[in-house]
Structure formats: C-alpha cells, structure tokens
Amino acid sequence: MRYLPLAPSEDRALLDAIGVQQAEDLLGGVPPELRLKRELNLPGQLSEQEVLRQMEALAGRNTVFPACFLGAGAYDHFVPTAIDMMVSREEWFTAYTPYQPEVSQGTLQHIFEYQTVICDVTGLEVSNASLYDGGTATVEAALMAVRVQRKRTTILISQGLHPHYLEVLCTNITPHEGLKLVTVALKDGVTDLDDLKAKLNSDVACVLVGYPNFLGCIEDLRAIAELTKAAGALLVSVTQEAMAFGWLEAPGKVGADIACGEAMSYGNKLNWGGPYLGFIAVKDAHKREIPGRVIGQTKDLDGQTGYVLTLTSREQHIRRDKATSNICSNQGLVALRANMFLQLAGPEGLKGLAEQNVAKAQYLQQALLQVSGFKAAFSAPFFNEFVTRYDGDVKALQVACAKEGILAGLDLSSYAENLKNCILWCATETTTREQIDRLVRVVSRVPSLVA
Amino acid sequence: MSLRSREPLIFERSVPGKVGMDLPKLDVPAPKDTRPAHLRRSGFDALPACSEVDIIRHFTRLSKWNYGVDDGLYPLGSCTMRHNPRLNEKTAALPGFAEAHPMASAEHVQGNLALMFTLQEWLSELTGLPAVTLHPSAGAAGELTGVMLIRQYHVAHGRKRRVILIPDSGHGTNPATAATAGYDVVELPSREDGTISFEDVTDPSTGKVRKGFMTLVQEIGSEIAGAMITNPNTIGVFEYRIKEIAAILHGIDALLYMDGANMNALMGVARPGDFGVDVMHLNLHKTFSTPHGGGGPGSGPVACSAALERFLPRPVVVKEGATFRVDWNRPESIGKVHSFYGNFGIIVRALTFCLSHGGDGLKAATLRAIVNANYIRKQLEGTYHLEYATPTLHEIVFDDHYQTKHDVTTLDIAKRLLDYGFHPPTIYFPNIIHGALMIEPTESESKDELDAFVDAMKKIAKEAEETPELLHQAPTTTPIRRLDETAAARKPVLRWVKG
C-alpha cells in the first residue's frame, strides 16, 4: 500500500520492541465478542490509475454545461489561476488548526487578514475565522442575536431569504422550544414594510433580510434598519452572493447589526454546493458573543508582533455546554481562497467585477424580455439575478437549453404559489454576450406556449 | 525557502493604482445605475491594491511559517493527522465534479449522486449501521445532526427527555452540541482504568461523590434521551462495557450516540453498529485523509440505525435501478442541515481514499496506527508518566507528572519539541488527566520518524532534569517566540485598521 511507509522488516522491529507477535495482539482492550469476525465486505486496494479511472467515470456521468444561467446561492465566477497554485502548497493544506502559534503564523496572519477584509466588505467591526456555509451562518447569526437580546424570543424572517437557509434555520431552531420564527411577506419581490411594521414588537429579537434577496431583488436595507431599530430589534443581513458587496453599500453602513451569508463567490468553483464559505461580521460591542474561532494580534517575548487564537473563553473546548456555539473548526482552505481572491481583486477589481455582473444581468434581462412569453416579475433593482414570468412550459425550456449545453435559470414554480411559471436567471462576469444571444435563440424556438 | 523573518500585513503593502486582477473587456453595454443613492457602494477601507506578484510572494512567505503533515510527524491526539494523498486533490478537481451546480436537476448530476451513494455504502459497511447522511459539514455538525436525530426519535414516540449523558473524558464539542440541541448535560465520571464508571466515584481530594452511570440510570432514567460516548475514548482506551451500556440505555428507551473521532482505531476491527451504537458521526478529515487545511473544511457524515433512518436530513439520495434521484419527500426528516449537499468536494476526496485503500487497506492502516501508538508508548513509558495502565489503541496520553518536580510543565515540553523539529501532541486534553500530552502518530509514520520523535522526547525529559531553563525559554528556533495570549484576549485587536 503506497501510503503505508513501513517495510516488513521494520514492521517486525516495531512488534518486537513492543513485545507482541502480531498487530492483532494489541487489540486486547477490545473484547473478542465485540470484534468483527470477518473481512470487510468491500473491494480490495487499487493503484492510482485504477482509482482515477473509476472517479473519471463517475465525473463523466455529470453534464458539464459550457453556459450557466443558474445561480440561486451558487455562482459561477472566474477563479484566478494564482489561487489554485497558492492553496496547493502543503503548508496550507496539510496543516491543522493553529493550536501552536509559533509554527502556525502563516495560517494565523492569513485569518487576521481574512477577518479584516470581511469586516471591510460588510462594513462591520469584528469577523470570525469563517463558518460552514450560508445556511449555517444564518443559524449562528440568528442564535447570536437571540443571545444578545436575552429575553426576546421572536425571529422575524423576510420571505426573501434563501429557502434553503430558512430550512436550515428551522432545523436548528426546532430544539429551542421558546423561540418563534415568523415570516414577513414580500411585495413586488421585496420585503413588505407594512407587514414588517405590523409584526415588529417588543418580543422581536432580530429581523433577517436577504441582501440582495433570493429573488435577486435589492432590499432597501436602510429603511428596514430604521423600522427594526425603532422596535429595539437587531437587523441581520443575509447575503447569498457576496460579489454584490462590490456594487451595494456595505450592510454595516446602512444599519445592519450582523452581516452573514455565503462567500463561495470569492475564488471558488461551484463544487456542487460545497465546501462553501459561511461568513459573519458583527459590531464591536457584540464581539464576545460571536460564534467560532477568532484570531487576534499580540506580541511575543521579544516584542515581535504575532497572531493567536483569542477570545477562546467563548468556545466549546473551554466552556463546554456554555459555549456560544458547538463549532470547533472553520472553512480553512475556503476562507484562504476568499482572502486571496479579495486581495487579488482589491477595491477596483471587486467594484469592476460587480459592475460586469450587473451589466451582463441587465443585458440578459433585456434580451429575454424581447422574447414573446417573458415578462419581468418584479420592478425592484437587481444585482446579477432577476426573475421573469414565462408563459410557456418551464420544463420544456430547461430541456431545450440543456440540449444546447445551456444550464437555464431556476424554475421557481415549486417555491411559492405566486411564483408559478417564474424563472430565476443569473449572469456573472463569466457570461458572454454570445452565450446570452444563443440562449435567446434557443428559448425563442421553444414551441409549447400555453394558450 | 524564505530568508525573511517578518512579512507585513498585506494592507501595509498596498499602493493605490496597482492591480492583481485584470478584467475582461465588457462585451455588453455598461450597467445602468438602478440602485437607490444610499445603497451605492461608498468604498473600501482595507482591501489592498497589490499586483499578483505581491500577493503570491505574500502568501508564499506566510506559508513558510506553517508546519504541515508533509513536514513530518504531527502527533495531535484525536486529530488523526495522517498523510493527505495527492490523488484525492486531483479527483476532486475533475471538471465533472468541480463545475457541477447544486441546483441542477438530478439527471445532470448522476455521477455525484452515484458517488454519494457509493460512499454511503462504504461508511455503512465500516460502521455496521444501515443508513448514512453525508450532509454535515464537520465533526461538530455531525454531532448536532446525530443528537437531533435522537431528539426527533423521542418526539416521534411522544417522549420528552431533557438529559444527555457525556463522560468527563469527552470532547468539548459533545456538551456544546447537546446544549445547542436543547439538552441538559450530565457528566459521567471515569473510573481508575479511564473508562466510564458504572458506580459512584468519590473525588479523593474534595471528597465529592459523582454519580456513576447506573445511579444516574436509576435516578433520572426517564429523563435521559441518550449518551454521547467516544470509543475508543480520548485516552485511546476501548470502552469495553459499551455493549452493556447500550443495552441499559435501550432498556430505558434512550439511545447511544458514538463520537467517531477515533474511528481510525476500529476500521475492519470492530463495528459500532455491532456493539449497540444507534447513531454516530465520522470525520472525513481525520479517518478518511481529507486535508485539515489549517482548520477546515471538514466533513462529518452521520451513520444511524434503521429506526432512525426516517429522520435523516433531507434530501436523501435514492437509487432506482441504474439511476439515482434526490428525495425531498421526507415528512419526518429533521430538515436540512446544509445549504446544499454537504462539503461535496471533501466527499469526493474521501471516496478516492476508500477506493485506494480498499477494505483490506483500511484495516491495515488501522492496525498500523495501533502499532505505531503502542511503539511510542513502549519507548516512552517510564520517561513520561502514564496515568492509566489500561491497554490503548491508536493514541496514548502521557502527562508531565515526572517533570513538574523540576518546574517543567506540559507546555514547556510541547514548546521544546518545536525546537527539535516536531509539532507537539495535543496538550491539556482530555481534562481528566492533569497536564495531558496526547499522542496520535497515525499509520503514516515510518520507523525512522517514530524513533526521531522518541529520541527528542527522551532528550527533553533529560533537559527537564538538568537544564530546565532551556525548556522555559523554548521555542527559540521558530519564526516567533511564545506569544502573549492574555494580552490578546484582554484588549482584542481583531482586524487591521488604517493608521
């Protein structure tokens, strides 16, 4: 076995030194009646070539689409070549949690920089070292808001939150029997401020709003913040497309108390939904309630600047059942990719990329609206996603597109009664005018118009 | 190599006008600004303006201050720092996997679904448990999923239970998870051999009596939802009464959760499903060689009994003839635990590892890991104090009892190891051993590497007697010396701010 570095003679030497005949003699602690009395019913070991062949066969069963118009929480952005090259250094990917800071300054300084850039794009003061993904970051943000607010027990959720995030939140809130989830309706694709006003009261701990929301619409976060603040609740902005921070004002600068969401867009491939990157940033006043790992700056014995894991008294290995969260890892390499991406992009690159996303999405919308059967569903401004109503058969449209190597937008029919025959489209900086024009040609030919 | 001992924060290298990324020429009209004025991005305070050259040098220099498994032995106990095969990276990057969209319909991701299904079958055979979900993102997320399955099981049976039992040797995530899932934690004391005590235990120093497993079952049995037990436990000892514990729990309608962090000691040797475990998690980043990545991403699949299968997170991959589909219609499911299907890229790596090893290779790796740990134990016994004489499997926990009389602590020993070129073991955990040094060498170490480590540990023990100041000063060969963690926590500086 190529991964086991022992020759038979060395093997013998180890066993002799221990004083046993064979490895099985060391299983004395496992009662014989509890041991497996047969070999595992699994295939035998394979060479690299054989494994690669099998894995390539599996990968080959997936459809690779040259053109992608699907987003909905997972975005097809360009990944700068330098990122894969840098991340593949063993010092990043074969290291573990920086428990020994003297031999982990690379990881620690990187995370300190990651925290800085996440604070910058969100306009808040404290970031952790990352969370699992957008859905679980939403959970952590809501639970943190409840901790900060102490006696308040209602979590208001704008219906524009990503439905998967909402379901992950429901899963995790269920055991907390005192907490209530209440949804706020949408009006023309954005949070209905009248409904929000009606549901805000002194029991509301926080309000969760998509920014932009699941339907691609840009919420007026400032107006929502004013209402939320007046009721003494915290505003949590949930961003599923972090590229939007190059276009939209930072949530912290328009009143969000907590910004969280999904940042896979910074330097990652689609990877069928994971590993992705949950982020969370909060105000300085709430830093001791933030979940997960946090890195801080300090000095060593010689007065040199260095970095360490800090505020650890919040965490599970110290506080056990009183910890702010049970999380004891972060998204390591994915956070590293995001940090590298934001540093490569810089302020001009991030703004420029965001503008390209908007330009392509606007062009896509205009092009689709010229095809008969398509209507704009909402009037709100959007970033790189928008919804069209479609008079035809959505499934037939998706099939026709797939035949041409085009991954069409998301069929929203199953998400809500009033979204029947609606399609959520996405364009990014990787979308070309030629792809959009081809999409338009394909959808124009789909025959099945409903009378 | 890096000849520089310092690398400034990237923000200090920023020079307006530099770019690290060129954008493609826009082939559509410039965007119309439809934003409300107050939602226009005002600017950035920290994002640096640097070239690609600056950034590659920056991260390359930073990387050189990290120690990884490829540098040598990384004996962090309970972390299973084994070799990360490069083939895993290659397969995860195959375009069919890396470019798959998680909202694409099942017909376009048959390869992914087949892969998930196949890994589930492997994990099922390894654990002896019939159902598996691959969705949880990490060990702690797996624990939470598992405990929520237990909760849902009781809810479905109309039972209200408020307590989860957890041994005092358990990982910190166990009580944190139980609390996150709404439970009260009651601690199980350990007995003199390091395993769970059935009887009450009296603390010799305080005289305080801690209730044993049987007492708790008798007194609060109707409130116990289940127990979370690591096996082998955190001192590397197999809980040999585990089947009995499971039977007693089942007798009061409670369930047994197993923390599978130490599964590298059991593959092909014993199966949790065979000794009464109802639900457990595995760590793909420990037992299945996916990279630890400086802290993540991990993956924490959960395996469970047939009785719990209907509660598994949705959606579930279902095989129908030669094709696969995604089943969302799971009315009793606890719900989603991840935005999509879990850390899929990690799952690809884990299956690659399984195929490479085969069933025979996995067992060989487990046996090898046990031999390596016992070799270290044999070599260092007598030099370092061993709290428990019980036979151990894949890891061994020494402590600083012999060294404290020379005013040398576990921290000093760990820091001195850095000067000898080794990453230290896990220190000060488990909490039941004062000054613990928890060593897990894994199967990836050669005899030379093990001998070099043993040699360093022996030299350090000698230095502790003769020149303890060397240990107090350690490390002296690292890019930075011991850091002031107290100051870091008292006045936290958590990001760079423009001066």
Interface residues (C-beta under 8 A of the other chain):
Chain A: M1 R2 Y3 L4 P5 L6 E10 D11 A13 L14 L15 A17 I18 G19 A23 E24 L26 L27 G28 G29 V30 P31 E33 L34 R35 L36 E39 L40 N41 L42 P43 G44 Q45 L46 E48 E50 V51 L52 Q54 M55 E56 A57 L58 A59 G60 R61 N62 T63 V64 F65 C68 L70 A72 G73 A74 D76 P80 A82 M85 M86 S88 R89 E90 E91 W92 F93 T94 A95 Y96 T97 P98 Y99 Q100 P101 E102 V103 S104 Q105 G106 T107 Q109 H110 F112 E113 Q115 T116 V117 C119 D120 V121 E125 V126 S127 A129 S130 Y132 D133 G134 G135 T136 H162 H164 Y165 E167 V168 C170 T171 N172 T174 P175 H176 E177 I218 D220 L221 R222 F245 G246 W247 L248 E249 A250 K253 V254 E262 K269 L270 N271 W272 G273 G274 P275 Y276 K287 R293 V294 I295 G296 Q297 T298 K299 D300 L301 D302 Q304 G306 Y307 V308 L309 T310 L311 T312 S313 E315 Q316 H317 I318 R319 R320 D321 K322 A323 S325 N326 I327 C328 S329 N330 Q331 G332 L333 V334 A335 L336 M340 L342 Q343 L344 A345 G346 P347 E348 G349 L350 K351 G352 L353 A354 E355 Q356 V358 A359 K360 Q362 Y363 P381 F382 Q398 A402 L407 L410 E429 T432 R433 E434 I436
Chain B: R6 E7 L9 I10 F11 S14 K18 V19 G20 M21 L23 P24 L26 D27 V28 P29 A30 P31 K32 T34 R35 P36 H38 L39 R40 R41 S42 G43 F44 D45 A46 L47 P48 A49 C50 E52 I55 I56 H58 F59 T60 L62 S63 K64 W65 N66 Y67 G68 V69 D70 D71 Y74 L76 C79 M81 H83 N84 P85 L87 E89 K90 T91 A92 L94 P95 G96 F97 A98 E99 A100 H101 P102 M103 A104 S105 E107 H108 V109 Q110 G111 N112 A114 L115 W122 E125 L126 G128 S137 A138 G139 A140 A141 E143 L144 M148 R151 G172 T173 P175 A176 T177 A178 A179 T180 A181 G182 Y183 V185 P232 V237 F238 Y240 I242 K243 M267 G268 V269 A270 R271 D274 F275 S289 P291 H292 G293 G294 G295 G296 P297 G298 S299 P313 I334 G335 K336 V337 H338 S339 F340 Y341 G342 N343 F344 G345 I346 V348 L351 T352 C354 L355 S356 H357 G358 G359 D360 G361 L362 K363 A364 A365 L367 R368 I370 V371 N372 N374 Y375 K378 Q379 T390 P391 T392 L393 A414 K415 L418 H423 P424 T426 F429 E443 S444 E445 S446 K447 L450 P475 T478 P479 I480 R481 R482 L483 D484 E485 A487 A488 A489 P492 V493 L494 R495 W496
